[in-house]
Amino acid sequence: MSKKNFSIYLIVFLSIIILIRNSGAEIKIGDEAPSFTLPSTQDRLVDYYKDYYGKYHLIITFFPAAFTPI
């Protein structure tokens, strides 16, 4: 996986976590992803539903302690 793809996945994951904590809703396996927008590296906002929904797959992963010296 390239650094660019990893960065995109990490930003999406963290954004969804923030949305979940702020909304009080719980997302379960198989649930539809909430609507969200994120800033891109090309100085524009990316709207998940408008730009990606139905065109690409979204995979959210979590690696506990991935960046810690264990």
PDB file of N, CA, C and O in Angstrom:
ATOM      1  N   MET A   1       0.854  -1.171   0.000  1.00  0.00           N
ATOM      2  CA  MET A   1       0.000   0.000   0.000  1.00  0.00           C
ATOM      3  C   MET A   1       0.900   1.234   0.000  1.00  0.00           C
ATOM      4  O   MET A   1       1.857   1.314   0.770  1.00  0.00           O
ATOM      5  N   SER A   2       0.589   2.181  -0.857  1.00  0.00           N
ATOM      6  CA  SER A   2       1.405   3.388  -0.935  1.00  0.00           C
ATOM      7  C   SER A   2       1.109   4.318   0.240  1.00  0.00           C
ATOM      8  O   SER A   2       0.079   4.196   0.904  1.00  0.00           O
ATOM      9  N   LYS A   3       2.023   5.239   0.480  1.00  0.00           N
ATOM     10  CA  LYS A   3       1.844   6.196   1.578  1.00  0.00           C
ATOM     11  C   LYS A   3       0.623   7.076   1.344  1.00  0.00           C
ATOM     12  O   LYS A   3      -0.073   7.438   2.293  1.00  0.00           O
ATOM     13  N   LYS A   4       0.358   7.425   0.078  1.00  0.00           N
ATOM     14  CA  LYS A   4      -0.791   8.276  -0.239  1.00  0.00           C
ATOM     15  C   LYS A   4      -2.094   7.555   0.104  1.00  0.00           C
ATOM     16  O   LYS A   4      -2.978   8.140   0.730  1.00  0.00           O
ATOM     17  N   ASN A   5      -2.220   6.283  -0.303  1.00  0.00           N
ATOM     18  CA  ASN A   5      -3.429   5.519   0.008  1.00  0.00           C
ATOM     19  C   ASN A   5      -3.592   5.346   1.506  1.00  0.00           C
ATOM     20  O   ASN A   5      -4.699   5.470   2.031  1.00  0.00           O
ATOM     21  N   PHE A   6      -2.501   5.063   2.196  1.00  0.00           N
ATOM     22  CA  PHE A   6      -2.566   4.897   3.643  1.00  0.00           C
ATOM     23  C   PHE A   6      -3.043   6.185   4.302  1.00  0.00           C
ATOM     24  O   PHE A   6      -3.866   6.148   5.216  1.00  0.00           O
ATOM     25  N   SER A   7      -2.532   7.319   3.845  1.00  0.00           N
ATOM     26  CA  SER A   7      -2.932   8.608   4.408  1.00  0.00           C
ATOM     27  C   SER A   7      -4.417   8.865   4.201  1.00  0.00           C
ATOM     28  O   SER A   7      -5.097   9.356   5.102  1.00  0.00           O
ATOM     29  N   ILE A   8      -4.918   8.535   3.026  1.00  0.00           N
ATOM     30  CA  ILE A   8      -6.343   8.728   2.738  1.00  0.00           C
ATOM     31  C   ILE A   8      -7.186   7.851   3.651  1.00  0.00           C
ATOM     32  O   ILE A   8      -8.170   8.320   4.223  1.00  0.00           O
ATOM     33  N   TYR A   9      -6.811   6.575   3.796  1.00  0.00           N
ATOM     34  CA  TYR A   9      -7.560   5.668   4.672  1.00  0.00           C
ATOM     35  C   TYR A   9      -7.529   6.154   6.118  1.00  0.00           C
ATOM     36  O   TYR A   9      -8.538   6.083   6.820  1.00  0.00           O
ATOM     37  N   LEU A  10      -6.383   6.644   6.560  1.00  0.00           N
ATOM     38  CA  LEU A  10      -6.259   7.124   7.933  1.00  0.00           C
ATOM     39  C   LEU A  10      -7.139   8.348   8.161  1.00  0.00           C
ATOM     40  O   LEU A  10      -7.811   8.442   9.188  1.00  0.00           O
ATOM     41  N   ILE A  11      -7.143   9.280   7.222  1.00  0.00           N
ATOM     42  CA  ILE A  11      -7.975  10.479   7.351  1.00  0.00           C
ATOM     43  C   ILE A  11      -9.449  10.106   7.382  1.00  0.00           C
ATOM     44  O   ILE A  11     -10.205  10.634   8.197  1.00  0.00           O
ATOM     45  N   VAL A  12      -9.862   9.205   6.505  1.00  0.00           N
ATOM     46  CA  VAL A  12     -11.262   8.770   6.480  1.00  0.00           C
ATOM     47  C   VAL A  12     -11.629   8.094   7.797  1.00  0.00           C
ATOM     48  O   VAL A  12     -12.686   8.372   8.365  1.00  0.00           O
ATOM     49  N   PHE A  13     -10.767   7.214   8.282  1.00  0.00           N
ATOM     50  CA  PHE A  13     -11.037   6.509   9.533  1.00  0.00           C
ATOM     51  C   PHE A  13     -11.191   7.485  10.696  1.00  0.00           C
ATOM     52  O   PHE A  13     -12.154   7.400  11.458  1.00  0.00           O
ATOM     53  N   LEU A  14     -10.250   8.403  10.831  1.00  0.00           N
ATOM     54  CA  LEU A  14     -10.312   9.355  11.938  1.00  0.00           C
ATOM     55  C   LEU A  14     -11.524  10.274  11.825  1.00  0.00           C
ATOM     56  O   LEU A  14     -12.135  10.620  12.836  1.00  0.00           O
ATOM     57  N   SER A  15     -11.874  10.666  10.613  1.00  0.00           N
ATOM     58  CA  SER A  15     -13.046  11.525  10.417  1.00  0.00           C
ATOM     59  C   SER A  15     -14.328  10.810  10.815  1.00  0.00           C
ATOM     60  O   SER A  15     -15.207  11.408  11.436  1.00  0.00           O
ATOM     61  N   ILE A  16     -14.439   9.542  10.465  1.00  0.00           N
ATOM     62  CA  ILE A  16     -15.637   8.783  10.829  1.00  0.00           C
ATOM     63  C   ILE A  16     -15.714   8.605  12.341  1.00  0.00           C
ATOM     64  O   ILE A  16     -16.799   8.683  12.918  1.00  0.00           O
ATOM     65  N   ILE A  17     -14.584   8.370  12.984  1.00  0.00           N
ATOM     66  CA  ILE A  17     -14.573   8.257  14.448  1.00  0.00           C
ATOM     67  C   ILE A  17     -15.071   9.559  15.075  1.00  0.00           C
ATOM     68  O   ILE A  17     -15.865   9.528  16.016  1.00  0.00           O
ATOM     69  N   ILE A  18     -14.615  10.690  14.567  1.00  0.00           N
ATOM     70  CA  ILE A  18     -15.061  11.988  15.090  1.00  0.00           C
ATOM     71  C   ILE A  18     -16.555  12.163  14.867  1.00  0.00           C
ATOM     72  O   ILE A  18     -17.263  12.628  15.760  1.00  0.00           O
ATOM     73  N   LEU A  19     -17.045  11.793  13.680  1.00  0.00           N
ATOM     74  CA  LEU A  19     -18.477  11.903  13.398  1.00  0.00           C
ATOM     75  C   LEU A  19     -19.300  11.033  14.343  1.00  0.00           C
ATOM     76  O   LEU A  19     -20.348  11.459  14.828  1.00  0.00           O
ATOM     77  N   ILE A  20     -18.833   9.830  14.601  1.00  0.00           N
ATOM     78  CA  ILE A  20     -19.556   8.914  15.486  1.00  0.00           C
ATOM     79  C   ILE A  20     -19.612   9.480  16.899  1.00  0.00           C
ATOM     80  O   ILE A  20     -20.668   9.470  17.531  1.00  0.00           O
ATOM     81  N   ARG A  21     -18.498   9.964  17.388  1.00  0.00           N
ATOM     82  CA  ARG A  21     -18.468  10.502  18.751  1.00  0.00           C
ATOM     83  C   ARG A  21     -19.352  11.729  18.886  1.00  0.00           C
ATOM     84  O   ARG A  21     -19.980  11.929  19.926  1.00  0.00           O
ATOM     85  N   ASN A  22     -19.408  12.553  17.847  1.00  0.00           N
ATOM     86  CA  ASN A  22     -20.212  13.771  17.913  1.00  0.00           C
ATOM     87  C   ASN A  22     -21.697  13.499  17.716  1.00  0.00           C
ATOM     88  O   ASN A  22     -22.528  14.243  18.237  1.00  0.00           O
ATOM     89  N   SER A  23     -22.048  12.462  16.983  1.00  0.00           N
ATOM     90  CA  SER A  23     -23.456  12.207  16.692  1.00  0.00           C
ATOM     91  C   SER A  23     -24.123  11.322  17.732  1.00  0.00           C
ATOM     92  O   SER A  23     -25.349  11.323  17.841  1.00  0.00           O
ATOM     93  N   GLY A  24     -23.348  10.571  18.494  1.00  0.00           N
ATOM     94  CA  GLY A  24     -23.917   9.667  19.476  1.00  0.00           C
ATOM     95  C   GLY A  24     -24.452   8.389  18.849  1.00  0.00           C
ATOM     96  O   GLY A  24     -24.991   7.539  19.558  1.00  0.00           O
ATOM     97  N   ALA A  25     -24.316   8.232  17.531  1.00  0.00           N
ATOM     98  CA  ALA A  25     -24.805   7.043  16.837  1.00  0.00           C
ATOM     99  C   ALA A  25     -23.714   5.982  16.795  1.00  0.00           C
ATOM    100  O   ALA A  25     -22.523   6.294  16.799  1.00  0.00           O
ATOM    101  N   GLU A  26     -24.134   4.746  16.756  1.00  0.00           N
ATOM    102  CA  GLU A  26     -23.190   3.642  16.667  1.00  0.00           C
ATOM    103  C   GLU A  26     -23.309   3.011  15.287  1.00  0.00           C
ATOM    104  O   GLU A  26     -24.414   2.711  14.837  1.00  0.00           O
ATOM    105  N   ILE A  27     -22.183   2.808  14.614  1.00  0.00           N
ATOM    106  CA  ILE A  27     -22.177   2.153  13.308  1.00  0.00           C
ATOM    107  C   ILE A  27     -21.857   0.685  13.524  1.00  0.00           C
ATOM    108  O   ILE A  27     -20.904   0.340  14.223  1.00  0.00           O
ATOM    109  N   LYS A  28     -22.659  -0.168  12.920  1.00  0.00           N
ATOM    110  CA  LYS A  28     -22.457  -1.609  13.024  1.00  0.00           C
ATOM    111  C   LYS A  28     -22.041  -2.154  11.669  1.00  0.00           C
ATOM    112  O   LYS A  28     -22.200  -1.481  10.650  1.00  0.00           O
ATOM    113  N   ILE A  29     -21.515  -3.356  11.651  1.00  0.00           N
ATOM    114  CA  ILE A  29     -21.111  -3.999  10.402  1.00  0.00           C
ATOM    115  C   ILE A  29     -22.310  -4.065   9.471  1.00  0.00           C
ATOM    116  O   ILE A  29     -23.390  -4.509   9.864  1.00  0.00           O
ATOM    117  N   GLY A  30     -22.114  -3.623   8.241  1.00  0.00           N
ATOM    118  CA  GLY A  30     -23.177  -3.644   7.250  1.00  0.00           C
ATOM    119  C   GLY A  30     -23.967  -2.352   7.166  1.00  0.00           C
ATOM    120  O   GLY A  30     -24.735  -2.163   6.223  1.00  0.00           O
ATOM    121  N   ASP A  31     -23.794  -1.444   8.144  1.00  0.00           N
ATOM    122  CA  ASP A  31     -24.487  -0.155   8.101  1.00  0.00           C
ATOM    123  C   ASP A  31     -23.904   0.718   7.001  1.00  0.00           C
ATOM    124  O   ASP A  31     -22.734   0.586   6.643  1.00  0.00           O
ATOM    125  N   GLU A  32     -24.725   1.604   6.475  1.00  0.00           N
ATOM    126  CA  GLU A  32     -24.268   2.553   5.474  1.00  0.00           C
ATOM    127  C   GLU A  32     -23.412   3.621   6.153  1.00  0.00           C
ATOM    128  O   GLU A  32     -23.728   4.071   7.254  1.00  0.00           O
ATOM    129  N   ALA A  33     -22.337   4.020   5.493  1.00  0.00           N
ATOM    130  CA  ALA A  33     -21.440   5.036   6.059  1.00  0.00           C
ATOM    131  C   ALA A  33     -22.160   6.376   6.143  1.00  0.00           C
ATOM    132  O   ALA A  33     -22.963   6.702   5.269  1.00  0.00           O
ATOM    133  N   PRO A  34     -21.882   7.157   7.185  1.00  0.00           N
ATOM    134  CA  PRO A  34     -22.500   8.478   7.294  1.00  0.00           C
ATOM    135  C   PRO A  34     -21.940   9.415   6.227  1.00  0.00           C
ATOM    136  O   PRO A  34     -20.837   9.205   5.722  1.00  0.00           O
ATOM    137  N   SER A  35     -22.693  10.431   5.895  1.00  0.00           N
ATOM    138  CA  SER A  35     -22.227  11.424   4.935  1.00  0.00           C
ATOM    139  C   SER A  35     -21.135  12.270   5.587  1.00  0.00           C
ATOM    140  O   SER A  35     -21.270  12.685   6.738  1.00  0.00           O
ATOM    141  N   PHE A  36     -20.056  12.522   4.850  1.00  0.00           N
ATOM    142  CA  PHE A  36     -18.989  13.360   5.379  1.00  0.00           C
ATOM    143  C   PHE A  36     -18.204  13.995   4.244  1.00  0.00           C
ATOM    144  O   PHE A  36     -18.190  13.486   3.123  1.00  0.00           O
ATOM    145  N   THR A  37     -17.552  15.110   4.544  1.00  0.00           N
ATOM    146  CA  THR A  37     -16.649  15.765   3.601  1.00  0.00           C
ATOM    147  C   THR A  37     -15.298  15.929   4.280  1.00  0.00           C
ATOM    148  O   THR A  37     -15.211  16.108   5.495  1.00  0.00           O
ATOM    149  N   LEU A  38     -14.242  15.864   3.466  1.00  0.00           N
ATOM    150  CA  LEU A  38     -12.879  15.989   3.971  1.00  0.00           C
ATOM    151  C   LEU A  38     -12.077  16.895   3.048  1.00  0.00           C
ATOM    152  O   LEU A  38     -12.345  16.937   1.847  1.00  0.00           O
ATOM    153  N   PRO A  39     -11.101  17.622   3.583  1.00  0.00           N
ATOM    154  CA  PRO A  39     -10.230  18.406   2.704  1.00  0.00           C
ATOM    155  C   PRO A  39      -9.278  17.471   1.960  1.00  0.00           C
ATOM    156  O   PRO A  39      -8.783  16.498   2.528  1.00  0.00           O
ATOM    157  N   SER A  40      -9.029  17.774   0.691  1.00  0.00           N
ATOM    158  CA  SER A  40      -8.108  16.953  -0.096  1.00  0.00           C
ATOM    159  C   SER A  40      -6.745  17.623  -0.169  1.00  0.00           C
ATOM    160  O   SER A  40      -6.570  18.756   0.279  1.00  0.00           O
ATOM    161  N   THR A  41      -5.793  16.916  -0.734  1.00  0.00           N
ATOM    162  CA  THR A  41      -4.458  17.485  -0.915  1.00  0.00           C
ATOM    163  C   THR A  41      -4.422  18.460  -2.083  1.00  0.00           C
ATOM    164  O   THR A  41      -3.414  19.136  -2.286  1.00  0.00           O
ATOM    165  N   GLN A  42      -5.520  18.548  -2.867  1.00  0.00           N
ATOM    166  CA  GLN A  42      -5.609  19.489  -3.985  1.00  0.00           C
ATOM    167  C   GLN A  42      -6.411  20.739  -3.612  1.00  0.00           C
ATOM    168  O   GLN A  42      -6.966  21.398  -4.492  1.00  0.00           O
ATOM    169  N   ASP A  43      -6.479  21.072  -2.324  1.00  0.00           N
ATOM    170  CA  ASP A  43      -7.163  22.277  -1.831  1.00  0.00           C
ATOM    171  C   ASP A  43      -8.632  22.355  -2.226  1.00  0.00           C
ATOM    172  O   ASP A  43      -9.106  23.410  -2.648  1.00  0.00           O
ATOM    173  N   ARG A  44      -9.353  21.248  -2.094  1.00  0.00           N
ATOM    174  CA  ARG A  44     -10.798  21.250  -2.305  1.00  0.00           C
ATOM    175  C   ARG A  44     -11.421  20.289  -1.303  1.00  0.00           C
ATOM    176  O   ARG A  44     -10.730  19.449  -0.728  1.00  0.00           O
ATOM    177  N   LEU A  45     -12.723  20.414  -1.098  1.00  0.00           N
ATOM    178  CA  LEU A  45     -13.423  19.490  -0.217  1.00  0.00           C
ATOM    179  C   LEU A  45     -13.890  18.280  -1.009  1.00  0.00           C
ATOM    180  O   LEU A  45     -14.411  18.419  -2.116  1.00  0.00           O
ATOM    181  N   VAL A  46     -13.705  17.105  -0.448  1.00  0.00           N
ATOM    182  CA  VAL A  46     -14.159  15.864  -1.068  1.00  0.00           C
ATOM    183  C   VAL A  46     -15.412  15.416  -0.334  1.00  0.00           C
ATOM    184  O   VAL A  46     -15.391  15.221   0.881  1.00  0.00           O
ATOM    185  N   ASP A  47     -16.497  15.254  -1.068  1.00  0.00           N
ATOM    186  CA  ASP A  47     -17.763  14.782  -0.513  1.00  0.00           C
ATOM    187  C   ASP A  47     -17.861  13.291  -0.806  1.00  0.00           C
ATOM    188  O   ASP A  47     -17.897  12.887  -1.968  1.00  0.00           O
ATOM    189  N   TYR A  48     -17.904  12.466   0.246  1.00  0.00           N
ATOM    190  CA  TYR A  48     -17.899  11.017   0.062  1.00  0.00           C
ATOM    191  C   TYR A  48     -19.047  10.558  -0.835  1.00  0.00           C
ATOM    192  O   TYR A  48     -18.824   9.796  -1.775  1.00  0.00           O
ATOM    193  N   TYR A  49     -20.277  11.014  -0.557  1.00  0.00           N
ATOM    194  CA  TYR A  49     -21.421  10.541  -1.338  1.00  0.00           C
ATOM    195  C   TYR A  49     -21.376  11.038  -2.776  1.00  0.00           C
ATOM    196  O   TYR A  49     -21.669  10.276  -3.698  1.00  0.00           O
ATOM    197  N   LYS A  50     -21.021  12.284  -2.982  1.00  0.00           N
ATOM    198  CA  LYS A  50     -21.013  12.837  -4.336  1.00  0.00           C
ATOM    199  C   LYS A  50     -19.854  12.291  -5.173  1.00  0.00           C
ATOM    200  O   LYS A  50     -20.032  11.986  -6.352  1.00  0.00           O
ATOM    201  N   ASP A  51     -18.671  12.167  -4.571  1.00  0.00           N
ATOM    202  CA  ASP A  51     -17.477  11.812  -5.328  1.00  0.00           C
ATOM    203  C   ASP A  51     -17.149  10.319  -5.354  1.00  0.00           C
ATOM    204  O   ASP A  51     -16.523   9.851  -6.304  1.00  0.00           O
ATOM    205  N   TYR A  52     -17.559   9.557  -4.326  1.00  0.00           N
ATOM    206  CA  TYR A  52     -17.105   8.172  -4.228  1.00  0.00           C
ATOM    207  C   TYR A  52     -18.201   7.124  -4.056  1.00  0.00           C
ATOM    208  O   TYR A  52     -18.011   5.984  -4.481  1.00  0.00           O
ATOM    209  N   TYR A  53     -19.336   7.463  -3.453  1.00  0.00           N
ATOM    210  CA  TYR A  53     -20.361   6.469  -3.141  1.00  0.00           C
ATOM    211  C   TYR A  53     -20.869   5.791  -4.410  1.00  0.00           C
ATOM    212  O   TYR A  53     -21.285   6.461  -5.355  1.00  0.00           O
ATOM    213  N   GLY A  54     -20.832   4.476  -4.425  1.00  0.00           N
ATOM    214  CA  GLY A  54     -21.282   3.700  -5.571  1.00  0.00           C
ATOM    215  C   GLY A  54     -20.225   3.529  -6.647  1.00  0.00           C
ATOM    216  O   GLY A  54     -20.421   2.752  -7.581  1.00  0.00           O
ATOM    217  N   LYS A  55     -19.103   4.241  -6.537  1.00  0.00           N
ATOM    218  CA  LYS A  55     -18.032   4.146  -7.526  1.00  0.00           C
ATOM    219  C   LYS A  55     -16.841   3.358  -6.995  1.00  0.00           C
ATOM    220  O   LYS A  55     -16.174   2.647  -7.747  1.00  0.00           O
ATOM    221  N   TYR A  56     -16.576   3.486  -5.696  1.00  0.00           N
ATOM    222  CA  TYR A  56     -15.422   2.855  -5.069  1.00  0.00           C
ATOM    223  C   TYR A  56     -15.851   2.196  -3.762  1.00  0.00           C
ATOM    224  O   TYR A  56     -16.879   2.553  -3.186  1.00  0.00           O
ATOM    225  N   HIS A  57     -15.067   1.245  -3.307  1.00  0.00           N
ATOM    226  CA  HIS A  57     -15.319   0.608  -2.016  1.00  0.00           C
ATOM    227  C   HIS A  57     -14.591   1.387  -0.927  1.00  0.00           C
ATOM    228  O   HIS A  57     -13.501   1.915  -1.151  1.00  0.00           O
ATOM    229  N   LEU A  58     -15.195   1.454   0.241  1.00  0.00           N
ATOM    230  CA  LEU A  58     -14.581   2.111   1.385  1.00  0.00           C
ATOM    231  C   LEU A  58     -14.272   1.047   2.424  1.00  0.00           C
ATOM    232  O   LEU A  58     -15.166   0.336   2.883  1.00  0.00           O
ATOM    233  N   ILE A  59     -13.006   0.943   2.792  1.00  0.00           N
ATOM    234  CA  ILE A  59     -12.579  -0.014   3.806  1.00  0.00           C
ATOM    235  C   ILE A  59     -11.994   0.772   4.964  1.00  0.00           C
ATOM    236  O   ILE A  59     -11.084   1.581   4.782  1.00  0.00           O
ATOM    237  N   ILE A  60     -12.519   0.529   6.151  1.00  0.00           N
ATOM    238  CA  ILE A  60     -12.026   1.206   7.346  1.00  0.00           C
ATOM    239  C   ILE A  60     -11.369   0.154   8.227  1.00  0.00           C
ATOM    240  O   ILE A  60     -11.980  -0.858   8.567  1.00  0.00           O
ATOM    241  N   THR A  61     -10.134   0.402   8.585  1.00  0.00           N
ATOM    242  CA  THR A  61      -9.407  -0.544   9.426  1.00  0.00           C
ATOM    243  C   THR A  61      -8.885   0.166  10.664  1.00  0.00           C
ATOM    244  O   THR A  61      -8.785   1.392  10.702  1.00  0.00           O
ATOM    245  N   PHE A  62      -8.560  -0.615  11.658  1.00  0.00           N
ATOM    246  CA  PHE A  62      -8.019  -0.077  12.897  1.00  0.00           C
ATOM    247  C   PHE A  62      -6.851  -0.947  13.325  1.00  0.00           C
ATOM    248  O   PHE A  62      -6.988  -2.165  13.442  1.00  0.00           O
ATOM    249  N   PHE A  63      -5.709  -0.328  13.557  1.00  0.00           N
ATOM    250  CA  PHE A  63      -4.514  -1.032  13.995  1.00  0.00           C
ATOM    251  C   PHE A  63      -4.122  -0.517  15.371  1.00  0.00           C
ATOM    252  O   PHE A  63      -3.405   0.479  15.467  1.00  0.00           O
ATOM    253  N   PRO A  64      -4.568  -1.164  16.432  1.00  0.00           N
ATOM    254  CA  PRO A  64      -4.192  -0.682  17.765  1.00  0.00           C
ATOM    255  C   PRO A  64      -2.683  -0.766  17.959  1.00  0.00           C
ATOM    256  O   PRO A  64      -2.051  -1.761  17.605  1.00  0.00           O
ATOM    257  N   ALA A  65      -2.131   0.268  18.514  1.00  0.00           N
ATOM    258  CA  ALA A  65      -0.701   0.353  18.823  1.00  0.00           C
ATOM    259  C   ALA A  65       0.180   0.312  17.578  1.00  0.00           C
ATOM    260  O   ALA A  65       1.342  -0.082  17.667  1.00  0.00           O
ATOM    261  N   ALA A  66      -0.346   0.709  16.418  1.00  0.00           N
ATOM    262  CA  ALA A  66       0.429   0.647  15.180  1.00  0.00           C
ATOM    263  C   ALA A  66       1.603   1.620  15.180  1.00  0.00           C
ATOM    264  O   ALA A  66       2.638   1.341  14.575  1.00  0.00           O
ATOM    265  N   PHE A  67       1.453   2.748  15.846  1.00  0.00           N
ATOM    266  CA  PHE A  67       2.516   3.748  15.839  1.00  0.00           C
ATOM    267  C   PHE A  67       3.109   3.951  17.232  1.00  0.00           C
ATOM    268  O   PHE A  67       3.559   5.046  17.568  1.00  0.00           O
ATOM    269  N   THR A  68       3.106   2.908  18.025  1.00  0.00           N
ATOM    270  CA  THR A  68       3.666   3.001  19.369  1.00  0.00           C
ATOM    271  C   THR A  68       4.806   2.006  19.519  1.00  0.00           C
ATOM    272  O   THR A  68       4.777   0.940  18.904  1.00  0.00           O
ATOM    273  N   PRO A  69       5.797   2.332  20.318  1.00  0.00           N
ATOM    274  CA  PRO A  69       6.937   1.418  20.497  1.00  0.00           C
ATOM    275  C   PRO A  69       6.617   0.301  21.492  1.00  0.00           C
ATOM    276  O   PRO A  69       6.870   0.437  22.689  1.00  0.00           O
ATOM    277  N   ILE A  70       6.069  -0.787  20.996  1.00  0.00           N
ATOM    278  CA  ILE A  70       5.733  -1.921  21.871  1.00  0.00           C
ATOM    279  C   ILE A  70       6.765  -3.007  21.686  1.00  0.00           C
ATOM    280  O   ILE A  70       6.679  -4.056  22.326  1.00  0.00           O
TER     281      ILE A  70
END
